[in-house]
Amino acid sequence: MRYYTSDGSEVTRDEIKAAVDAGLAVIRWQHGEWRNVASLIISKDADEAELAAEVDTIGECWSMADEQWSELATHHGRAIKAACGQLVTT
């Protein structure tokens, strides 16, 4: 299986785990195809990750499709699922 960050960069499971452990991994949610879909951001430093994790535009957009919300990734499994497009909710 292949893993990608939200900017399209390919990463390995080990890189994802290291990013989670270092506090650099952020899960970014958005609406898509009648469900909520997550992607993974790997930040360069903890400050950047903290800022990325604060993104929340729910209720601030003209269209629900443009809304995004984020969380700092704290579990390897969730971050890995986000990186391969399998972290979804309905």
SULDASUL-V298203 format. One record per residue. RES is the residue in three letters. PSI is psi in whole degrees, 0 to 359 (* if undefined). OMEGA is omega as a letter, one per 20 degrees, with the letter a starting at -180 (999 if undefined). NEAR is the number of other ideal C-beta (glycine too) atoms within 12 Angstrom. Layout:
# SULDASUL-V298203
res | psi | omega | near
RES | PSI | OMEGA | NEAR
RES | PSI | OMEGA | NEAR
This chain:
# SULDASUL-V298203
res | psi | omega | near
MET | 147 | r | 14
ARG | 149 | a | 16
TYR | 138 | a | 30
TYR | 149 | r | 23
THR | 172 | a | 33
SER | 340 | r | 28
ASP | 4 | r | 17
GLY | 3 | r | 13
SER | 134 | r | 18
GLU | 136 | r | 17
VAL | 163 | r | 30
THR | 165 | r | 19
ARG | 320 | a | 21
ASP | 321 | r | 15
GLU | 322 | r | 24
ILE | 313 | r | 37
LYS | 318 | r | 24
ALA | 321 | r | 18
ALA | 319 | r | 37
VAL | 312 | a | 33
ASP | 327 | a | 18
ALA | 357 | a | 22
GLY | 27 | a | 23
LEU | 354 | a | 31
ALA | 133 | r | 44
VAL | 135 | r | 40
ILE | 123 | a | 41
ARG | 122 | a | 36
TRP | 150 | r | 30
GLN | 166 | a | 29
HIS | 144 | r | 23
GLY | 128 | r | 20
GLU | 52 | r | 11
TRP | 24 | r | 11
ARG | 172 | r | 15
ASN | 130 | a | 23
VAL | 136 | r | 27
ALA | 150 | r | 33
SER | 170 | a | 37
LEU | 134 | r | 44
ILE | 133 | r | 37
ILE | 113 | a | 38
SER | 161 | a | 30
LYS | 329 | r | 18
ASP | 170 | a | 14
ALA | 324 | r | 19
ASP | 317 | r | 13
GLU | 319 | r | 21
ALA | 318 | r | 30
GLU | 317 | r | 19
LEU | 317 | r | 18
ALA | 325 | a | 33
ALA | 345 | r | 26
GLU | 353 | a | 18
VAL | 125 | r | 26
ASP | 105 | a | 18
THR | 17 | r | 20
ILE | 128 | r | 17
GLY | 0 | a | 12
GLU | 2 | a | 13
CYS | 155 | r | 15
TRP | 329 | a | 9
SER | 137 | r | 13
MET | 329 | a | 17
ALA | 340 | a | 15
ASP | 353 | a | 15
GLU | 143 | r | 22
GLN | 149 | r | 31
TRP | 156 | a | 27
SER | 164 | r | 29
GLU | 147 | r | 27
LEU | 129 | a | 29
ALA | 126 | a | 38
THR | 354 | r | 19
HIS | 129 | r | 18
HIS | 313 | a | 23
GLY | 317 | r | 19
ARG | 319 | r | 27
ALA | 319 | r | 41
ILE | 317 | r | 31
LYS | 320 | r | 26
ALA | 322 | a | 38
ALA | 343 | r | 40
CYS | 14 | r | 25
GLY | 17 | a | 21
GLN | 5 | r | 21
LEU | 100 | a | 27
VAL | 156 | r | 21
THR | 158 | r | 18
THR | * | 999 | 9
